[in-house]
Amino acid sequence: MLAHYHHDDLPEGLALGNLVAVDTETMGLNPWRDRLCVVQLSAGDGVCHVVHLHGDYAAPRLRALLADPLVTKIFHFARFDVAMISRWLGIVCSPVYCTKIASKLIRTNVERHGLKDVCRDLLGIEVSKQQQSSDWGVAELSPAQVDYAAGDVLHLHALKRQLDILLVREGRYDLAMACFAFMPHRAALDLGGWADESDIFAH
């Protein structure tokens, strides 16, 4: 794995293709209170670009890529990341593919769908979560933090390939695509105050 560390935006001229793995690191789980600190991206080639945001969220190249309708962004738990990106970068991140939603739709024989669990079960790869509670608001990320951030997007392309095979086999691919298409709206509902305890689809 090769990780490139960037401050405040992606470098000019960088092309990552039409399928990009994305993850975020934040100061907490509340998008209105806790700021977005890091966005990491990979084209699935073993190379990761870690963008460290220091409070300047202009990031024109990063914003353009995340909002590009011709680029599918692969996330694990897209609902959170898409809401954070909307809140702090001011864009609608679409289209997306969520490996966690795909896992929940197709792996109904298991209870755990975290990135570590899905990577172990489908790829035979152990993903370290040692830096998960790290302080991402520091002025300069440590090498361990950069490596951790990069590791969170390193396997998403491979996971998508395996999950797609299972979704097609079990006849749930179209359902998954519909869920992914709804993701920006689910994030907007979260930001608008309709969280889990306010299910508008309930009776």
N, C-alpha and C positions, 0 to 999 in steps of 0.2 A: 504494500500500500504506500502511495506517495501522497502526502498532504501539503497543499500550498496554503499559506496563511496570508489573508488579505485584510486590510483595514478599510471599513466603511463601504466598500463596493467591490464588485468583480472587476478584474482588469479589462481594459479595453481590448476588443478583438477576440475575446474568448468565445469559442463555439462549443456547446455541450450537446448538440443534437436535439432530436425531437422527443426524447424520453430521458428525463433527468430525475435522479433520486434526490430528495430534499428532506432535511430535518432542521429543527430549531433548538436552541438552548435559551432559557429565559431565567428571570430572577424568581419565578414562582408560577403558579397555575391560574392566577387571576389576570386576564388580559387588560383589564382597566387599571389595575394596581401595579402589576409586575411587568417590567419592561423586557422587550425582546433584545437579546444580547448577541446571538450568533445564528447565522444561517449557513448550513453546510450543504454542498451539492456535489453530485458525481454523475458522470455520463455512463457509469457502469464499466469503466475500463481500469479500475483499480486506482484511479487518481481522484482525490477529493479536493475541493476548494472550500476553505473555511473562511467565511466573511464575518469579521468581528465588528459589530456596530457599537459606536461609542456615544450614542445619543443623537447623532446626525443621521436621520433616516431618509435623506434625499436618495441616495443609492440608485441612480437612474438605470444603470445596467442590470443590477439585481432585480429591481422592480419590473423592468421591461421583460426579463426572462420569466419571472413568476406569473406575470399577467398574460404572457403570450398564448393565444388560443391554439397555436400550432404545436405547442410543447406540452406534453403530458408530464405532470409532476407526480412522482411516486413517493408516498409518505407511509409511515406506520403510525396510525392514529391521526389521520389527516384532520379530523374535526378540530383538535386543539391547535395544530400548526396553522391551519388555514385561518382560524379566528385570530391568532396572534399576528399573522402577516397582514390581515385586513386592518386590525387595530393600529399597528405600528408603522406599516408601510403604506397604508391607505389604498390598497388595491384588492381586487377580487382575484384570488389565485385559482385558476381554472384553465384546462381540465385537470382533474386529479385522479389518482388511483391509490386506494388505501389497502395496504397489505393486512392490516388488522381486521378491517371489515370483511375482506375476502376470506381470511382465516375463520372468522366467526360464521360466515355463511357456509363454508365447505367442511370445516373440521369440527363438526357438531359432536364428535366423539370425545373431545377434550374440553377442559374448563379454562385452561390458561392460554392466552393469545398475545402475551407480551412479545416484544421483538426477540428477546433472549430465548423464549420458549419456541417460537415459530422457526427461528434460525436453527436451533438444535434439532427440532423434530423433522423439518423438511430438508435441511441442508447438511445436517451433521456437524454444525459449526457452533462453537461456544463463543458468545459475545460477552465481553466484560462490561459490567455496569458500574465499575468502581468509582468513576468520576461523576456519576449521575447527580449527586448533590453538591457538586463543586460550585464555587463562587464564580459565576460567568460574568459578573459585572466588573471584574478587575481590569486595570488599564492594559495589561498585556497577558495573553493566555500563555500558560505553561506548555511545554512540549507534550506533557501527559494529557492536558485538556484538548489540545489540537488533535492528538491521536484518538482520543475518545470520541470527539465530535465526528471525525472522519469515519470511525468504525460504525457509527450509527447509520450511515448511508451506503456503506461498502457492499452490502449483500442484498439491497432492495431489488435490484434488477433480477437477480437469480431467484429471489422469493416470488416475484411477480410471475416469472416463467413457470415455476412449479405450481403456484396457485391457479394460474390460468388453465393449466392442464386439468386440474381437479374440478374447477368450475365448469368447464366445457363437458367433462365426463359425466358430471352429475346434473347437467341441465340448468345450472344456476348462473351462467355467465351474464346473460342479459339482466338478471336481477341485480347482480353486482354492479354492472355498468349504470343502472338506474340509481343505485345508492350513491355511487361516486358522483354522478351528475348533480345530485341533491346536496352534496357536501358543502358548497359555498352558502347555500341557503340555511343548512343546519348551523353553520358557523355564525351566520347573521342572526339567527334566532338566539344563539348563546349570547352574542354581544348585545342583543336587544332585551335580555333578561328572561328569556324562556329557556331555562336550563333543564336538567333532567327531572327536577321535581315539578316542572310545569309542562307536562306532555300535552300538546294541543291535539294530539290524535286520540287521547283517552276519552272516555265517556263524559 
